């Protein structure tokens, strides 16, 4: 939930590279200079050293608005928690709600994984009031910094579950949202009749075993993304292999998010969790496809490490379909931060 009176600003996160270090350093100095000078602690070389010592491009993102880089953030997943190591907005772009919008995304990432968030703010910095407005509470102090920690909201935890009658009512409302918008049922098991709910659950279980599926298809497992143990937000379908047809269109994984839950980082988490399920079926890289004009889906795939492979005009669909290969995380790999 956003603090009252704050409007989320539109922004994009762009992965940083090693060669971006000097640009990031200049932005950090610009953002921190006033606060450090108040403490008589401004030292460009010290600023360089502190940023360099913890610099990991894979954990660093540029914050862009209207195509212009206006800040950056560093978010690391440690053992059992997330650490927001840096969040800076250039002084010329402060006061527009950008920092608040980025922080809200960070908080959603922490909540969805059930992880606490920790960060530190310079004592003289206005960022202390900023973090407090967003619900973070001071947990300690050092000579120069105030440390903040926020426990996750269990009601926002996202888990990938096998279909179950516990969520029958929520699942039906998800399907109803697709129907009300006249949207195609993606993934296709959303179109399975569900008036007899136990029968639908059995059909899904049979499909995972390869029972009762068309000859041209393959065994496939369906999963539900559940928030707070109560609400079904999304559905994914994992095909256990590829047929010639799936190589052309469909791929290993199809997924869909409840329309009212879109735009809040749900789809990337749904795909991330489904990729982990793919490992159990011996899949080392997953093929995903999407329509060329479906930029939201393409962004979700790219955020999970997808690499563009090819595209093709499919006359029967009347649109261009793009194909991406996404690496499947090793069985015991540290969870990737997809947000």
N, C-alpha and C positions, 0 to 999 in steps of 0.2 A: 504494500500500500504506500502511495506517495504522501508525503506530508502535505497538509492542507495549504493551498495557495501556490503550490509549485506545479509548473507545467513541464512535462517531459519534453526535452528538445530532441529533434531528429538528429541522429548522428550515425556514423559507421565506424567500425573497428577494423583497422588494417594491420596485418601482421608486420612486425618490425624485423629488420635484418641487421646483421653485424655492422654493415657500413652506415647504418643510420645513427650510430652512437653520438657523433658530434652534434647532429641536429637535436637529438633528445637532450643532450647535456645543455645546449643553449636554451632550450625551452624550460628545463628544470631551473636553471639559474634565473631566468626571467621571472618565473613564478614564485621563487623562494626568496629573491633578493631583499624585498622590503622587510619581510619577517626576520631574516637573518641580520639585517643591518640594525633592527631594533634591539637585538641581543648583542650587538657588536661582535657578531660571529660570522660575518660574510667573508668567505674565502673560496674563490673560484677553483683553486687546486684541490681543496678539500671536497668540494662538491663533485669534481671530476672523479676523485678517488672513491668516494662513497657510491657513486652510480656505477663505476666500472667494476668494483669488487663484487657486486651482486648482479651484474648485467647478464641476462639470459634472453636472447632474442625470441626464443620460443615461448616465453612468458610475457612478452612485451607487445603492446598494441598501440599504434597511433590512433588518436581520436580525430575523426574528420567530420566536418560539417560543410555541406555544399561544395564538396570536392577539395576543401582546404584543411590542412592539418592544423588543429587548434590545441592539441594537447596529447598526452599519452598516459597510459596506465600500465602497471606491472602487477599481475595477479598470479600467485604461485599456489599450487596444491601441495601441501606438506602432509605429513602423517596425521590424518584425522582432522585437518582443518584447512581453511583457505587463508592466505595472507595477502592483503592488498598492500604491496610494498611501496607503490608510488601511484598517485593520481594527481596530475597537474593539468591545469588549463591555462593557456597563455593569458596574461593580464588583459590584453586587448579583447579577449573573447569571454571573460568572466561576466557573471551576472545574467547570463542568457538561459540558465537551466541545464547547460550541457553536463557539468560535473554531477549534478543531481541525477540526471538521466543515466549516466554511466554507473553511478553508485547503485542505483536501483537495479540495474542489470546484474551487478556484482552480488547484491543481496539475493536476487532470484536464483543465481547460480548456487550460492551457499545453501539456500533453503531447499532447492530441488534435490540436492545431494545429502541433506541432513548434516551439513558441516558447519561448525562455528567459523566466524570470520574475525580475524585480528588485523590491527593496523596501528600505526603510530603517527602522531601529529606533533609538529614543533610547538612548543608552549606559546610562543608569541604569535602564532599563525591564526588567521581568521578561520582556518579549516576546522578548528576545534568546535566552533559554533555550528559549522556546516555539518559535521558528523553527528553532533548531538541532535540537530534538527531531524536527522534521518534515523534516530532511534538507537544510536550507539552510545554505550555508557563507558566512562573511564574505568579502567581496571588497574591502573598503577601509573607511576611516574618515574622518570629518570632525570638526570641533570638538565637535559634539553628537551625531552619528549614527554608527551602524554600517551599512554597506551590504551587502546580501545579494544573491546571484545564484544561480540554479539552472538548469542546463541541462535541456532536455526529455529525456524517456525515449523513444528512438526506437521501442521496442517497443510504446508506447501511442499512436503517431501514427495518426490516423484519416484515411483517404483514400476518396474516392468513385471507384469503378472500374467499367468495363464488365465484364460477366460474362466469365469466362475459365476455361479448364480448369485453370489453376494452382491454383485454389481449389476444385476439385471435391469433395475430401474434406470440407473445412470447410463448404461449402455443404450437403452432404448431412446433416451433423450438425445444422446449423441447422434444416433441414426436419424432421429427426427430433425435435428438441425441440418444435416446434409440434405434431407428431403425438402425441407422448407426453402432452402436456397436453390433447389433444382440442380445440385451438384452431382457429378458422377461419383459413384461409390468406390473410393480408393482408400485402402486396398480392397480388392474385389470381395473378400468374405463379408464386408459390410452389407452386401446385397443378399446374403443368406437369410431365408425366412426365419424370423425370431418370435413368432406368435407362440410357438411351442418352444420355450427357452431350453429345457433340458435336451430336446431333440437337436437344437442348433449347437449346443455345447458338445454333444456326442459327434455331430458332423465335423466340428472343428478338430476334435480329438482324433477322429478317423483320418482326416486329411494329413495330420502329422505323421500317421503311420503308413500313409500311402493307400489307404482304403477308400474305395468309392470315388477316386479322382479320374478325370478324363484320361484316355490313353496317351494323348499328346502332351500331358502335363507331368508334374512331378510332385512328390510329397512336400508338404509345406506346413509350417507352424504359424499360428496366429497368437499375438501377444497384445495385452492391453496396458496402456500407460495410466497408472492410477495416482491421483493426487490425494495425499493425506489419508490413504487407506479407504477413501470413500467415492471419489468421482473419477469416472473414466474420461480422460482428456484426449486420448489418441489410440490408434490401432495400427499395428504393424504386421506384416506378413512376410515371413522368411521362407524362401524356396530353398530346398536342401541341395539343389544343383541347378544346372542350366540346360535348357532344351534349345534347339535352334531358334524357336520362337522367342524365348526369353532373352537370348543373345541379341536379338533384333530389337525387342521392346519388352520392358518389364523387369529384367535383371533378377538379382537375388532378393531384393527387398522392395516392398511397396509399403507406404505408410500414409496415414491421414490424421489430421488433428481436428478436433471439434472446432467449428468455425468461431465460436465465442471465445476460444482459448488461444487463438492465433496471435502472433506478434509479441509473444512474451517468452520466447526461448524454449517453448515446449518441443517443437519439431526437432531441433538439434539434439536434445536430450533423448527423445524417442529413438532417433536413428543411432545415437551413440550406444545406447543400451542394447538395441537389436543387433548391432555389429558384434557385441560381446557374445550374444547367443549364437551368432554365425560360427564362432570358433568351435563350438561343440559339434558342429557338423562338418568339420574339416575344411572349412572355407578360409583361405588365407587372404584373399582380397575379394571384395564384393562388387558386383556390377550393379549400378543404379542408373536408371534412366528418368528423364523428365522432358516435358515439352520445352522447346526453346524459349517460349514467352513466359514460362513459369520461373521467373527470376528468384522468387522466394525459395522454391525447391532447390534450385541450383546453389543458392547461398548456403542452405542447410547442408548440402552434400559437400561443398567446399570447406565449410567450417569443420567437418569431420575428416578432413584430409583428402577429399576426392580429387582425382586428377582427370581432366578432360581427355576423352579418347577419340570420339568421333560424333558426327551427327548425320542424320538422314531424313529426307522427306518421305513420310509414309503416306502414300496416296489414300489409303483407306481411312486415315485419320484426318487428312488434309492439313497436316502440320509437321514441323520439323521436330524430331526427337533427338535429344542429346544423350550421350552415354559417358559415364564416369566410372572409374575404378577407385575403390576406397579400400585402404589397407585395414585388415582386421587385427585388432590388438592381440598380442600374445596372451596366453592364458593367465599368466601371473604378472602381467604388466601393470604398472601404476596407472590408475584411471586417467585418461586424457581430460584436459580441461576444455570443454566445448561449451561456448557461451555466447 
